[in-house]
Amino acid sequence: MTAMLSLFISLFAPGAGHVFVGKYGEGILLGALFALGKSALMPLTIRIFKVQDLRRLLYVFYWFNWGYIALVLYAGISACAYGSKAQEMHFLHAILFVFCVILIYKRTFNKFIFTALCGRTGVYECWCKLRKTPSGEK
């Protein structure tokens, strides 16, 4: 039961399943990578590699999306493995961690921060067009 619950929590917010089973360090690292990946790490990558054209920009988006898939899969599988051997559970810590990760993910992805870290205008708008969901929401 603990393994499945940690898997579910970790799929909802990567790193929270690790916090749930008591692996705080790894959980915080995974949560920070998930929450700040597209709002801080991606624009810094665009700046470091001096991405100028749309084709290279799309490659960066492509690889960051694959990185997110790998991060979520790793977080879920390892949280499930840790959960099968867990001695105690930290449910309230995990719930607080989920809220923190979601708030950071939602609140730090804005035009000002992205443009300042990226060093280029127009990239945020391009990214927002690619982020649209099938229902048209962002």
Backbone bond lengths (Angstrom), bond angles and torsions (degrees), N, CA, C in turn:
res aa  C-N    CA-C-N  psi(-1)  N-CA   C-N-CA  omega(-1)  CA-C   N-CA-C  phi
1 M - - - 1.462 - - 1.528 110.96 -
2 T 1.319 117.08 -42.07 1.462 120.81 179.84 1.520 110.80 -63.56
3 A 1.323 117.04 -38.75 1.468 120.84 -179.44 1.527 110.89 -64.04
4 M 1.316 117.71 -44.60 1.464 121.03 -178.80 1.532 111.15 -69.14
5 L 1.317 116.30 -38.06 1.458 119.75 179.17 1.529 110.73 -67.80
6 S 1.331 117.43 -40.89 1.469 119.77 177.69 1.528 110.91 -67.15
7 L 1.332 117.61 -35.12 1.465 120.99 175.33 1.521 110.42 -62.77
8 F 1.313 117.25 -47.41 1.464 121.37 -179.09 1.524 111.35 -62.36
9 I 1.316 116.50 -45.30 1.473 120.37 179.99 1.521 110.36 -63.96
10 S 1.323 116.80 -39.82 1.461 120.79 -178.64 1.523 111.83 -70.29
11 L 1.308 118.72 -32.10 1.463 120.72 176.23 1.522 110.90 -71.72
12 F 1.313 116.67 -28.84 1.463 121.14 178.39 1.520 110.67 -73.44
13 A 1.330 117.54 -43.25 1.470 123.31 176.36 1.520 107.39 -146.43
14 P 1.335 118.22 103.53 1.461 120.89 -177.12 1.529 112.04 -52.50
15 G 1.315 114.98 132.31 1.456 121.75 -178.02 1.510 112.79 102.21
16 A 1.321 117.38 -25.43 1.464 120.14 -178.19 1.519 111.75 -69.61
17 G 1.321 117.95 -32.14 1.465 120.67 176.27 1.521 111.34 -65.79
18 H 1.329 116.57 -34.43 1.459 120.69 177.14 1.528 110.82 -68.63
19 V 1.331 116.38 -40.46 1.464 120.45 176.53 1.524 109.28 -64.15
20 F 1.313 117.07 -38.43 1.462 122.38 179.89 1.529 112.01 -58.91
21 V 1.334 116.92 -38.76 1.469 119.92 -178.66 1.524 112.88 -95.21
22 G 1.341 117.43 3.13 1.460 120.34 174.07 1.513 115.90 98.50
23 K 1.307 119.58 6.11 1.468 123.18 177.12 1.529 108.38 -93.05
24 Y 1.322 115.83 73.43 1.464 121.09 -171.78 1.531 113.49 -65.09
25 G 1.301 117.71 -44.50 1.464 120.84 -176.90 1.517 112.34 -59.50
26 E 1.322 116.43 -50.98 1.463 120.45 -179.95 1.525 110.86 -66.44
27 G 1.322 116.99 -36.56 1.458 120.57 178.99 1.517 112.48 -64.54
28 I 1.330 116.37 -42.93 1.458 120.18 179.57 1.529 110.43 -66.36
29 L 1.329 117.37 -39.91 1.465 120.67 177.86 1.530 111.26 -62.63
30 L 1.330 117.62 -46.61 1.462 120.95 179.24 1.535 111.42 -64.69
31 G 1.323 116.64 -41.23 1.456 120.40 178.43 1.518 112.45 -63.77
32 A 1.338 116.46 -40.97 1.459 120.33 178.61 1.520 111.12 -66.73
33 L 1.322 117.38 -40.98 1.472 120.12 177.48 1.522 110.87 -62.47
34 F 1.328 116.17 -40.83 1.460 119.51 179.98 1.525 111.23 -69.54
35 A 1.331 117.01 -46.76 1.463 120.69 -174.35 1.521 112.46 -70.87
36 L 1.327 117.22 -36.32 1.461 120.03 -174.84 1.519 114.02 -105.49
37 G 1.326 117.66 1.51 1.463 120.56 -176.23 1.509 114.09 -58.40
38 K 1.312 117.19 -56.12 1.465 119.89 -175.86 1.522 112.62 -86.76
39 S 1.315 117.86 -17.12 1.464 118.72 -179.81 1.520 112.83 -93.73
40 A 1.331 118.88 -21.10 1.466 120.71 -178.97 1.525 112.31 -128.10
41 L 1.322 117.71 -48.66 1.464 120.14 -175.42 1.526 112.66 -70.57
42 M 1.327 117.61 -39.21 1.458 119.95 -179.81 1.532 112.13 -66.53
43 P 1.345 120.16 -46.58 1.459 117.74 177.70 1.527 113.16 -64.72
44 L 1.326 116.56 -34.07 1.464 118.62 176.39 1.528 111.19 -66.32
45 T 1.329 117.24 -37.16 1.460 121.37 176.40 1.527 110.29 -63.71
46 I 1.318 116.62 -41.59 1.469 120.75 178.24 1.527 109.96 -62.26
47 R 1.320 116.68 -38.80 1.464 120.42 179.55 1.526 111.09 -71.77
48 I 1.324 118.12 -44.37 1.468 121.65 -177.53 1.522 110.96 -62.68
49 F 1.334 116.91 -45.26 1.465 120.47 -178.01 1.528 113.00 -86.06
50 K 1.340 116.68 3.29 1.467 122.67 176.15 1.529 112.08 51.52
51 V 1.324 114.94 53.11 1.460 120.79 179.50 1.524 108.59 -70.81
52 Q 1.325 116.25 123.13 1.464 121.49 -176.64 1.525 113.07 -114.03
53 D 1.329 117.84 -36.94 1.471 119.04 -173.76 1.532 110.72 -105.00
54 L 1.318 114.58 163.47 1.453 121.80 -175.30 1.533 111.98 -64.32
55 R 1.304 117.70 -36.37 1.462 120.78 -178.64 1.534 111.60 -61.76
56 R 1.323 116.83 -47.63 1.468 120.23 178.82 1.524 110.80 -67.33
57 L 1.327 117.04 -34.48 1.460 121.30 177.73 1.526 110.55 -62.78
58 L 1.326 115.99 -41.93 1.463 119.64 177.74 1.523 111.55 -65.93
59 Y 1.325 117.74 -34.32 1.469 120.38 174.76 1.525 111.15 -62.71
60 V 1.324 117.45 -41.46 1.471 120.69 177.84 1.531 109.92 -62.08
61 F 1.336 116.79 -46.06 1.465 120.39 177.81 1.526 110.63 -59.39
62 Y 1.318 115.81 -43.95 1.462 121.86 -179.17 1.530 110.76 -58.66
63 W 1.320 117.48 -49.27 1.464 120.54 -177.52 1.513 112.34 -70.55
64 F 1.319 117.80 -32.64 1.464 119.00 175.98 1.524 110.85 -68.19
65 N 1.321 117.23 -36.44 1.470 118.69 176.63 1.526 110.96 -65.42
66 W 1.332 118.24 -40.87 1.458 120.26 175.75 1.533 110.77 -65.08
67 G 1.307 116.22 -36.06 1.467 119.66 176.29 1.518 111.63 -63.08
68 Y 1.327 116.91 -39.51 1.467 120.59 176.81 1.525 111.04 -64.59
69 I 1.314 116.99 -41.65 1.475 120.13 177.83 1.522 109.99 -60.91
70 A 1.325 116.79 -46.16 1.472 120.84 179.32 1.522 111.13 -63.36
71 L 1.323 117.51 -40.07 1.463 121.52 179.69 1.520 111.25 -63.05
72 V 1.327 117.01 -45.46 1.466 120.68 -179.47 1.531 110.53 -66.32
73 L 1.337 116.99 -42.13 1.468 119.42 177.98 1.522 111.88 -63.11
74 Y 1.331 116.92 -45.36 1.457 120.00 178.77 1.529 110.83 -62.21
75 A 1.334 116.49 -44.41 1.457 120.25 -179.13 1.526 111.01 -61.22
76 G 1.315 117.23 -43.50 1.460 120.19 -179.46 1.513 113.12 -67.54
77 I 1.323 116.52 -46.81 1.467 120.14 -177.36 1.522 111.44 -66.90
78 S 1.335 117.04 -45.17 1.463 118.53 -178.59 1.521 111.94 -70.73
79 A 1.327 118.46 -34.21 1.468 120.26 176.03 1.518 110.60 -65.16
80 C 1.317 116.86 -38.31 1.472 120.56 176.94 1.530 110.46 -64.70
81 A 1.327 116.37 -41.61 1.466 119.97 178.88 1.523 111.21 -65.80
82 Y 1.331 116.96 -44.34 1.468 119.90 177.22 1.522 111.02 -65.36
83 G 1.329 116.65 -36.28 1.464 120.75 -179.26 1.512 113.23 -65.91
84 S 1.333 116.79 -29.66 1.466 118.73 178.91 1.520 112.07 -71.39
85 K 1.356 117.31 -18.62 1.466 121.16 179.84 1.522 112.57 -112.00
86 A 1.326 117.98 5.54 1.464 121.10 -174.25 1.525 111.51 -70.47
87 Q 1.318 114.60 139.23 1.462 121.31 177.54 1.526 111.34 -90.58
88 E 1.324 116.35 -34.34 1.455 121.18 -179.53 1.522 109.99 -139.16
89 M 1.330 115.08 160.55 1.460 120.53 -179.21 1.522 109.66 -118.83
90 H 1.310 116.22 147.50 1.462 122.81 179.23 1.523 107.91 -122.37
91 F 1.318 115.85 72.54 1.457 121.37 -172.22 1.525 112.44 -64.71
92 L 1.328 118.44 -46.43 1.471 120.54 -178.20 1.526 111.39 -65.97
93 H 1.317 117.25 -37.30 1.466 120.07 176.65 1.528 110.13 -62.04
94 A 1.327 116.18 -41.94 1.466 120.26 -179.58 1.524 111.42 -64.93
95 I 1.318 117.42 -42.19 1.468 120.74 179.75 1.533 110.46 -64.37
96 L 1.333 117.41 -44.06 1.464 120.14 176.67 1.519 110.99 -62.11
97 F 1.319 116.90 -38.72 1.456 120.98 179.12 1.531 111.10 -65.47
98 V 1.324 117.32 -40.11 1.469 121.39 176.65 1.527 110.20 -58.67
99 F 1.330 117.09 -47.52 1.459 120.19 179.56 1.528 111.51 -62.03
100 C 1.319 117.25 -41.55 1.466 120.67 179.34 1.521 111.39 -63.54
101 V 1.318 117.24 -45.87 1.468 120.88 -179.52 1.524 110.51 -62.24
102 I 1.315 117.20 -44.32 1.467 120.52 -179.22 1.522 111.15 -65.91
103 L 1.331 117.57 -42.52 1.462 119.84 178.77 1.523 111.86 -64.21
104 I 1.314 117.18 -43.17 1.466 119.73 178.88 1.518 110.18 -64.76
105 Y 1.335 117.15 -42.99 1.468 120.89 -179.56 1.531 111.07 -61.66
106 K 1.319 116.86 -42.27 1.466 120.61 -176.82 1.524 112.66 -77.66
107 R 1.327 118.39 -35.74 1.460 120.94 -171.65 1.527 114.44 -89.91
108 T 1.318 118.82 -21.36 1.467 118.70 -177.02 1.519 112.93 -91.98
109 F 1.311 118.13 -11.04 1.463 119.75 179.04 1.527 108.64 -90.01
110 N 1.319 116.13 85.09 1.457 120.00 176.66 1.519 109.78 -134.50
111 K 1.309 115.58 167.51 1.468 121.38 -171.62 1.525 112.30 -62.96
112 F 1.322 117.69 -42.29 1.461 120.81 -176.08 1.529 111.51 -63.88
113 I 1.322 117.20 -50.80 1.467 121.19 -178.53 1.524 110.27 -64.01
114 F 1.330 116.67 -46.30 1.463 120.64 -178.01 1.530 110.92 -60.80
115 T 1.326 117.56 -46.29 1.461 121.27 -178.56 1.527 111.30 -67.47
116 A 1.333 117.03 -38.19 1.463 120.14 179.55 1.531 110.85 -65.47
117 L 1.317 117.45 -42.62 1.460 120.55 -179.74 1.525 111.75 -73.65
118 C 1.316 116.28 -34.85 1.462 120.71 -177.31 1.521 111.39 -77.45
119 G 1.326 117.19 -35.04 1.451 120.82 -179.10 1.513 113.48 81.89
120 R 1.324 117.85 10.07 1.463 121.36 -179.38 1.530 109.99 -138.61
121 T 1.296 115.67 143.48 1.460 119.92 175.40 1.525 108.73 -92.00
122 G 1.300 116.28 154.97 1.453 121.62 177.81 1.519 114.40 90.85
123 V 1.331 118.03 -18.14 1.470 120.20 -178.79 1.523 110.33 -72.53
124 Y 1.324 116.59 -38.68 1.464 120.43 179.95 1.526 110.68 -61.28
125 E 1.317 117.08 -43.18 1.465 120.36 179.29 1.530 111.00 -63.48
126 C 1.320 116.14 -39.79 1.467 120.47 177.52 1.520 110.19 -62.58
127 W 1.320 116.29 -43.00 1.466 120.89 -179.70 1.524 110.67 -65.53
128 C 1.327 117.05 -40.23 1.470 120.06 -179.68 1.522 111.45 -64.39
129 K 1.321 117.75 -35.35 1.469 120.13 176.84 1.530 110.61 -64.83
130 L 1.330 116.58 -36.85 1.458 120.43 179.76 1.521 112.20 -75.18
131 R 1.326 117.60 -24.07 1.463 122.13 -176.01 1.519 113.22 -82.08
132 K 1.304 119.59 -9.83 1.458 120.99 -174.48 1.524 111.53 -57.83
133 T 1.309 113.93 137.99 1.453 120.42 177.40 1.519 108.83 -84.87
134 P 1.322 119.03 167.36 1.466 120.92 179.03 1.524 112.90 -58.52
135 S 1.337 117.28 -27.44 1.454 118.65 179.80 1.528 112.24 -83.19
136 G 1.343 117.29 -5.79 1.449 120.97 177.33 1.521 113.14 94.34
137 E 1.342 117.95 -0.70 1.467 121.32 179.77 1.513 109.52 -85.23
138 K 1.335 115.57 159.65 1.465 121.44 175.73 1.499 109.90 -108.56
